[in-house]
Amino acid sequence: MKKTLTNAEIVKTYNTLMNIKNSSNIVPGDSSIYWANNVNLATLKPKAEMVQNTINEVINSYFTDENTHMSKDSSGKEVKVLNDDVKDSIIVKINSDVAELENKTAEIELESIEKEAFEMMIKLNEKTMTMVQMDVMRLFVNEEK
């Protein structure tokens, strides 16, 4: 099924599916859920990584020699830090650029799951799944019947 997602939704969906896959206390309940999650992870991974890499590039582009100085973080590691005189204005620019990237949409072909399988998964995991995990799984439900 085709879905139109924002870049932020792509990253959130990918990260949530990875969390579900890596969770030892969430059971799919149906092999179709397991299959759909793996297919959707494979589809979303390159897109999520590209979005995250682009966001990191945008952020890093503001950390120029003129705007930064070296400082030590709480663990003693040397890091670039924005200069106080430009920090507030640069943070506004970074947030604006990141929001613009996150709000762009893409049409993605995702593997669907049947409503009954989704409902079974929710019932089996009602005490272990978060609302975010349930919402992400709901995204894949095939409503056509």
C-alpha positions in Angstrom: 0.0 0.0 0.0 1.2 3.5 -0.8 1.5 6.0 2.1 2.5 9.6 2.1 4.7 10.3 5.1 6.7 13.3 6.2 10.4 12.8 6.7 9.8 13.1 10.5 7.2 10.3 10.2 9.6 8.1 8.2 12.3 8.4 10.9 9.9 7.9 13.8 8.3 4.9 12.1 11.6 3.3 11.3 13.0 3.9 14.8 9.7 2.5 16.4 9.7 -0.6 14.2 13.4 -1.2 15.2 12.4 -0.8 18.8 9.6 -3.3 18.3 11.8 -5.8 16.5 14.5 -5.6 19.2 12.0 -5.9 22.0 12.1 -9.2 23.7 8.7 -8.7 25.4 6.6 -7.8 22.3 5.2 -10.7 20.3 3.9 -10.3 16.7 1.0 -12.7 17.3 0.9 -13.5 13.6 3.6 -14.3 11.0 2.2 -11.7 8.7 3.1 -9.0 11.2 6.6 -10.3 11.5 6.9 -10.3 7.7 5.4 -6.9 7.3 7.7 -5.4 9.9 10.8 -6.8 8.2 9.7 -5.6 4.8 8.8 -2.2 6.1 12.1 -1.9 8.0 14.0 -2.7 4.8 12.0 -0.1 2.9 12.3 2.6 5.5 15.9 2.2 6.5 17.6 3.9 3.6 15.1 6.8 3.6 15.4 7.2 7.4 19.2 7.2 7.2 19.2 9.7 4.4 16.9 12.1 6.3 19.0 11.8 9.5 22.2 12.3 7.6 20.8 15.4 5.8 19.6 16.8 9.1 23.1 16.2 10.6 24.7 17.9 7.6 22.4 20.9 7.9 23.2 21.2 11.6 26.9 20.8 11.1 26.9 23.4 8.3 26.3 26.1 11.0 29.2 25.0 13.1 31.8 27.0 11.2 35.2 28.3 12.5 33.7 31.8 12.8 30.6 30.6 14.8 32.3 28.1 17.2 35.0 27.5 19.7 36.3 24.3 21.2 35.1 23.3 24.7 35.0 20.2 26.8 31.7 18.4 27.4 30.7 16.7 30.7 32.8 13.7 29.9 35.9 15.7 29.1 35.7 15.2 25.3 36.6 18.2 23.1 33.5 19.4 21.1 32.7 22.4 18.9 30.3 24.8 20.7 28.5 27.8 19.3 29.8 31.2 20.3 27.5 32.9 22.8 27.1 36.0 20.5 25.5 34.0 17.7 24.1 30.9 19.5 20.5 32.1 19.8 20.2 33.3 16.1 21.9 30.1 14.8 19.7 27.8 16.9 16.6 29.5 15.4 18.0 29.0 11.8 18.9 25.4 12.6 15.4 24.7 14.0 13.8 26.3 11.0 15.9 24.3 8.5 15.4 21.1 10.3 11.6 21.6 10.5 11.5 22.3 6.8 13.3 19.1 6.1 11.2 17.1 8.5 8.0 18.4 7.0 8.8 17.4 3.4 6.8 14.4 2.3 7.5 11.2 0.3 5.3 8.5 -1.1 6.4 5.1 0.1 5.2 1.6 -0.7 4.7 -0.2 2.6 3.7 -3.8 3.4 0.2 -3.9 4.9 -1.2 -6.1 7.6 -4.8 -7.3 8.1 -6.9 -5.5 10.7 -7.5 -8.8 12.6 -3.7 -9.5 12.8 -3.2 -5.9 14.1 -5.9 -6.3 16.7 -4.5 -9.7 17.9 -1.0 -8.1 18.2 -2.5 -5.2 20.3 -4.4 -7.6 22.5 -1.4 -9.8 23.1 0.8 -6.8 23.9 -1.6 -4.4 25.6 0.5 -4.2 28.7 3.9 -3.9 26.9 3.4 -1.8 23.8 3.5 2.0 24.1 0.9 4.2 22.4 3.6 5.3 19.9 4.3 1.6 19.0 0.5 1.0 18.6 0.1 4.1 16.4 3.0 3.1 14.2 1.6 -0.4 13.7 -1.8 1.0 13.0 -0.2 2.8 10.0 0.2 -0.5 8.2 -3.4 -1.8 8.7 -5.1 -2.6 5.4 -8.5 -0.9 5.6 -9.8 -2.2 2.3 -12.2 -5.1 2.5 
